[in-house]
């Protein structure tokens, strides 16, 4: 009875999840039916594994307790197990909008850094808090009604109940595991459904449990190609041969929180008023076809500063491979005499960024603790950008050149809070809260540049602008497969003041090589990206999305399932922007171009796994 009640509860939450994120997708009845079926299968698995301790207690141990304690222990055990997992499923009714996947154990790393914004979450998602309270009360009431007190048994309770236990656990366990060679795991529905519908066909309980018991990502070597062939297809080892000597330009990398490409695209209905950034872009190298490599801040920063694709479910710096020897961009440039720093107006080590900065060889980390004025706290994440960015500028003005610095903005993060003194100015007609926060950030960046524009080193500085990830306007569309990765990327050289456009695909992984290329860096280094100025590279963007690997080039969007070692989808996404026509022919690739894309993606996957397992990303 309890099992059926929990199955009904999970089904109701899936119905709500469907209404929020998939109701406008025009799913066929066959696809919807398959999603519902596999939703039930993963629900059964999740409920069984989560409550296994309770089932063992109920059948084997409950009878040894006095009657007055039996029900109390049973209800408490059920509540302690199921209410937190219920909360995770309810959290994902909101959180899915921000990361487009069911939560894993990584959620518990994000929560501590988000508690300060709890008030803002309440204002927007109050009904989820209410839903959790109501469902929790219902659960406890049902648990209390269903669990029965049994007579105290001081005899051979184990023998008398063992048969009943086996009669329940064996068939339930077989059903939870599944009947195929491999047990049911969160990615199992990918065998039967298009990738974009996998979150509908699973639940947050099984994704969290799977990530907990699997702990960290454990890679296996891929053997798609022999070593000699792999070297011709891909290598992360790079070395430029510049004609000019090393150029000790200062480098400042702006990582713009949740800054979608749509905000900067003046042809898009979601464009925001950003006059200062527009003026900067008019004199910059602009990448018109740029993509993030991940969907979260802790994935984007790894791609941007380490040149390592975020193929793990957890951030690289939390993975079991974080102890590998690597030489981050901070280390590379310190060897050339650079001072290195990282600025973010949130608390120290927000989302683990301080430890990642140290991993990259960045020495000085500035947070709201260093800013020292709590009156400028935004009530959610940290110091308002229009205060903190000028603070960063003043610190850089005191820094000996050359320097490398990363500045991570925060005010364009949900709940998009504007300072009271500027709220009227940036409550702009025709713009939503998200766009208003972008306009406010534009103003804040102007304050930063106003501080440094007369510094003697200003014209000898490279400014790189990139979002950490997109903000996912297109959650209900199939086109999330590529639109959710579109971001602005541009490089500004005040000493040149010229405009250039790069139209090939560019990814966050390309930032480090592009910086080193502009500096005429001549030593070997490791990066999975390529310089945007490399005329021999046609440009790609890679990602790991909902259990699938994905690659985008100038023609195709290609998904690959490494569980089945088969293509998952192929779209000619330039003309087919809505991704209506999957070009796979009975699972086969239609042309030589698609075959070469698969080879390239497989080569990157093989190289990545080998390099991580064998600790081969270090070059002296």
N, C-alpha and C positions, 0 to 999 in steps of 0.2 A: 504493500500500500504506500509506504514512504517512497519507494523507488518510482512508482507511477506518479505520485504527487510531484516529485522533483522533475520528472520527465515533462509533465504538463507545465511546470514553472519555466523550464528552459525553452519549451516550445513557445510560450507566450512572449518571452524576451526576444526570441528569434523573430517572431511576428512584428514586434516593435522595431527591431533592428532592420528588418526588411522595409518597413514603412518609411523609416528615416533615410535609408541609403540605397535601396534597390527598387522601390516601387515605380520609379519613372524609367526603368531600364528596358521596359517592354520584353521581359523574359518570356520565352515560349513556355507552354505548359509542360513540355518535356524537361526543359532546363529547370524550371521551378520545382517540378516533381522530384527531379534528381537531387536538387539542393535540399529539399525537405527530407527526403529519404536519408541522405548522408548526414543531415543535421541530426536526425534521430539517432543514427548509428554513433556519431561522435558524442551525442548527449549521453547515451547508454554507457559508453566507455568512460566518459568523464565522471558520471555519477557513481559508477562501480568503483573506479580507482580511488576517487576522493573519499568514499564512504566505506572502504574495505575495513578500516580499523573498527568502525561502528558495527559492521556485520559480524566480525569476529567476536566482538564483545557481546553482541546481542545473542548469538547462538551458543557461545562457549563459556562466557564469563558471567552473564547477568544473573544466572540462577544461584551463584554462590553468595550474592549480596542479600542482605535482609530486604524484605519487600518494600519497606519505606524508602530505601535508597535506589532501588532498581530504576524506577521511572526518572528520578532526578538525574542520575548519572547518564541515562540514555538520552534524555532531552538536551542536557548540557553538551554531550558529545556531538549530537547531531547539529546543534546550533553553532558550536565552535568550528566545526568542519565546514558547514554549508553557508553560513551567513557571510563570512569573508569572501568566499568564492562567488556568492550572489552579488556582493558589492563590486567585484572585478567585472562581472558581466554587465552590470548597470553602468559602471564607469565607462566601459567601451561604447555605450550608446552615445556618449559625447566625445570620447577620446579618439574614436575611429576617424572622426572628421580631420584630426590633426596628424595622424600617422598612417591611415589607410591599411591598418592590419589589426588583428586581434592582439591583445596585450600578451606579453611574456613576463618572465621574472624581471626583465629590465624596467617594468612599470614601478617596481619597488625602489629602484634607483632614482626614478624621476620624481616620485611623490615627495621625498624630503625637500627637494629644491622648489616644489610647487606649493607647499603648505602656506607660504606667505600670501599667496593669491587665492586662498580659500574663499574669502569674502566675495571676490569678483566671480568666482565659479558659482557661488550661491546665487548671485543676482541673475546669471544667465541660465543656469542649469538647476534651479531650485527644485524643479519638479522631479529630478532624478533623486535628490535627497529624500523627498517625500515618498517617492516610489520605493526606495530602499527601506524606509521605516515601515511603510504599510506592508510590504512583502515579508519583512522580517517578523512583524507581529503575526501575520498569517502563518508563516512557517512554524514559529514556536507554538502557536495554537494547534496546528495540525500535528506536530510532533507529540505534543502533550496528549492529544486525543487518540492518536493511533498506537503509541507505545503502551503496551499492556504490562501490568504488574503480574509476576508469576509467583507461585508458592516457593518458599525458601527450600532449597534442595541441598542437604548436607551429605548426600551420598555420591554416587558415581555420575555426577552431572555431565562430565566430559563424554562418557560413553553414551548416555541417553540423548545428548544433543548433537553429537558428532554427525550422525546420519542426516539429520535435518540440515545441518550446516553444509554438508557436502552436496545434498540435493539442491540447495539454493546456489552455492558458490560456483559449482562446476558449470552448470548451464549458463549462469549469468556471466561467469568469467569467459567462457567460450564466445558468448555473444559480444561481450565488451572487447575481446581481443580481435574478433573477426575470423573468418574462415579461410583466408588466403595465407600464403606463405609468410607474409609480413604482417605484424599487428597493425591495428588502426592507430594512426598518429595524426596530428593536425594537417599534414600535407596529403593524406590519403584521398580526400575528395578531388585533388588535382588530377587523379587518374580518370575521372569521370565528368569533370566540369571544366569550363573555361576558367582561367586563372582569376579573373576579376570577381568571380562568384564564390571563390573559396571561403572568404570570411563569413558568407551567409550559411555555408554548409558545415560550419564548425562552431565552437563556442569558446569563450575566454577561459573557462575552467581547464579544458584539455590543453590549450596552448600554454597556460601558466604551469600546469603540472608537468607537461613534457619538458619545458625549459628548465624547471627546477631539478627534475631527476636526471635529465641529460646533463645538467649543470651548464658548462660552457661548450661552445661549438668545438667539436672534435673533427678535424678534417681528415679525409682519406686521400691518398695520392690518386690522381687521375692518370690514365695511361692511354690517352687518345693518340699520341704521336710519339715516335722515338725521339731521343734528345736532339739528334741532328736535324730532324724535321721541325721540331718545336722551335729551335733557334731561328729558323727562317720565317716562322709565323709570328712570333712575339718574344720580346725580351724587355724586362724592366730596367736593365742596365743601359745607361745612356752616357754619352760624352760628346759635348759640342766641340767643334774645331773652329773657334772664332778667329777672324783675321785681326781683330783689334784686341788690345790688352784689356784686362779686367776693369770694369767700370764700377767704381765704388759709389753708386747711387744709393741713397736711402730708399727703403721700401716700407710702405704702409699698406697693409691689407685690411680693408673694411669688410667685415662679415655682417651682412644686413639681415637681421632676424625676420624670417617669414616673408621675405620680399618677393612676391610673385612677379613673373614677367609681365603679366597683364597690367600691373600698375604702371609700368614704364612704356607700354605699347600704346601710342597715341591713337591707334586705330581700334583699340579694344574698349568695350563699354565699361570696363572696370578700371580704366585709367584713373590715376590720381594726379592731382596738381603738384608737380615737383619741379618748379622753375629752376632751382639751383642745380639739381642733378641734370636737368635738361641742358643747362649751359655747360656743365662739365662734359657731358656726353658729346656735345657738339665739337669738342676739342679732344676727343679720346679715340682709342681703338675699341670699337664696339663689336662684341660678338652677338650677332643677331639670332643665332640658333644654339643657345647655350642651355645646358641641362645640369641639374644636380645629380649626384651619384647615389643619394639616399633621400629619405623622407623625414629625417629628424635631425635636430641640431648636432647631436653627438655622433651622427654619421657624416654629416656634411663637413664638420671641422676636420675629421680624419682625412677625407678626400682632399680638402683644400690645402692642409698644411703638411700632411704626411705623404700625399701622392699614393695612398693605399686605398683600394676600393673597399667600401663597407659591406663585404660579403657575409660578415657574421650577423647573427641575430642581435647579439649584444655589441656595444661599442668596442672597437679594437682594443682600447686601453683597459677594458675590463675583461678581456678574453684571456685564455690560457697562453696565448702567443704574445702577450704584451711585454714579456721578458726577452723577446727576441732582440738581437742587436740591430738597430737601425740608426741611420744618421739623418735626423730631421733637418728641415731647412734652417732652423736656428743654429744647429751644430755646424752645418756647411758654411753659413755666413760668419759665424764667430771665428772660424778658421781663417777668414779673410779680414778679421779685425772689426767686425760689427758688434755693436751693443744690441741686445735683444730684449723685447718686452711684449707683454700682452695686457690689454685693457678690456675690462668688462664691468659695467656698473652694478652687477648683481653681487651676492655674497661670495666670499672666498671659496674657490673650488666648486662653484656652481656647476652642477652636472658633471663634475670630475674634470673640468677644463684646466684647473691648475696642474693636476698630475699629468694631463696630456701635454700641456705646454712644456713641463719639465722633460717629458719624454722626447719632445721635439728639439730640445736644447735651448729653449727660451728661458732666460735667467730671471727676469723681473716680472712679477704678476701683480697688476693693480686691480683692486676690486673696490666695492663700496666702503670697505673697511679703511682703505687708504684715502678715500675722498674725505671722510671725516665730518660730514654735515648731514645728520639724519633728517633735518627739516626738508631736504630735497628728495626724500624717499617717496616713491610713487605709490606705496601702499601694497604693492604686489610683488615686483621682481627686484627692484633696486633703484638706483638714482636715475632720475629723468635724464634722457639723452642730451637735452639742451644745456644741462649743467655738467654732465660727466664728459661729454666730448671736448668741450673747451678745457676741462681739467686735463684730459689726455694730451691735448695740444700743448698746454703749458709744461707738462712733464717732458714731452719730446723736445721742446725748445731748450730744455736744460740738459739734454742728452748729447753726449759727444758723438759726432758723426764719424763714420757712417753708422746708421742704425737700421734694424729691421723690427717692425712693430705690427702687431695684429690688434684691431679694435673691433670688438663684437658689440653691436648695438642691442638694446633690449626693448625699447618702447613700442616697437611694432609687433610685439607678442600679445596674444589674447591676455587680458581684456581690453587692450588698446587704450589705456588710460591716458588722458591728456592732463597736463598741469592746469590748475585752476586759473592761473594768470594768462594762459594762452588758449583756454578752451573756446572762447568766443571767436578768436582769430582762426582757429582750425576746425571749427564746426562749419564745414563748407557745404553749401547747398548742392544737392545732387550726389554727394559722397556719403558712403556708409562709414561706420566707425573704423573699419580697416583702412580705407583710403585716407581718412582724416589722420590716422596715425602715421601713414606714409608721408603725407604733406608736412606733418610735424617733424618727422625725422629729416626731411629735406631741409627744413629750417635749422635743425640742430647741426646738420653737417655744414651748413653755411657758417654757423658760429665757430665750428672747429677751424675752417679754412680762414676765417677772418683773423683768428689768433696767429696763424703761421704764415700768412701770405707774404709778409715782409721779412721773414727770416732769411738769412743768407743761403740756407741750404734748401729752401723751398723749391727752386727751379731745378735742383738736382735730386729730385725725389720722384719715385714711381709710386703712384697710388692705384691700387687694385681694388675693384668693387665686385663683390659677389654675394648673392643670397646664400644662407645656409640651406634653405629648402623652400619649396613652394608652399602656398597656403591652402591648396586643394579646393578651388572653387567648383571643380567638376566632379564631385564625389558621386553623383548619380549617373554620370556618363561613362560609357565604355572607354572613352578617350582618355580617362585617367591614366591609362597605361603609358601615355607620353606627356599629356598636358600637366600632370601632377609633378613632373620633373622640370618643367620650363622655368628658368630663372634669368635675371639680368646678370651679365658679366661684362665689364669694360675696364680698360687700363688707361690711366690718365698720366701724361707726362707734361707738366707745366712748362718745361723748357722747350718743348716742341710745338705745342698748341696747334696740332693738326688733327684732322678727322680721317679715320679709316674704318671701313666695315669689313668684318670677317663673317662670311655667310655659311661656311662649312660647320658641321656639328662640333661643338666645343663642350667639354665637361669640366667639372671641378678638379678632376685629376690633372688637368692640363695647366693649372695655375702655377705650381712649383716649377715645372720645366720652362714655362713661358717667362717667369721671373729670372731664372738662371740664364736663359737665352739672352734676355735684354741686358743682363749684367756682363755678358761675355764670359761666363763661367766656363772654365776649360777642364775641370777635373771630373772623374767618373762620379756618377750618382745613380740612385735607384728611384724610379717613379713609374707607375702604371699609366701615366698620361703622356701626352706629347705636346711640345711647344705649339702654340697656335700659329707661330710664324714658320713652322716646318711645312714647306711647300710640297713635300713628298707625302705628307700624311693627309689623307682625305677627311679625317675626323670621325670620331665615333663617340657614343656615350653608353656606358655600361652600368648595370645596377642589379641588385638582388631584391626581388619584389614578390611578396606573397609565396615564398618557397620556390620561385622560378628565377633563372638568370635571364637578363634582357640586354639586348644591344640595339642601338639606334644608329643608323648612318644617314646619308643624304637621301636615301630612297626608302628603305625598309625599316620596320619595327619588328624585331624577331624575339620570340620567347623560347626558352629551352628548359626542359625538365630533366635535371640530372638524376632524379630518382628512377625514371624510366629510360633515361638516355635517349629521349626523343624530342623533336620539335613540339612546342606547345601552341604557337600561333605565328603567323606571318602576315603583316599588313603593309600595303603600299600607302603609308599614312599621309603622304603629301596630297594626293588627290582624294583619298578616302579618309578624310579628317575625322569622321564619326566611327571609323573602324567597323564598317558593316560587312566587309568581304574578307574572310580569312582565306589567304592564298594557298594554304596547305592543301595538297591533293591526296586525300586519304592518308594524311600524316606525312606525306613526302614533300620535299622542297621542289618548287616548280622550275627553278632556273639556276644557272651557274653562279650568279651574283648571290643568291640566297645560300647556296652551298658554301661559298667562300665566307659569308658572314658566320655561318655555323662553325666553320673551321677556326675563324678568328676568335670567336667567343670561347670555344673549347680550349684553344691554346692559352687564352688568358686564365681560364679556370684551372688548367693543369699547372701553369706557371705559378699562379697564386698559391695553390695548395702545396706544391712542392717547396716553394720558398718559405712558407710559414712553417711547415713540418720540419724542414731541414735547416731552418734559420739561415737563409741565404739572401737576405735583403741588406746585408752589410757590405759596404765597400770601403776599404781603407783609403 
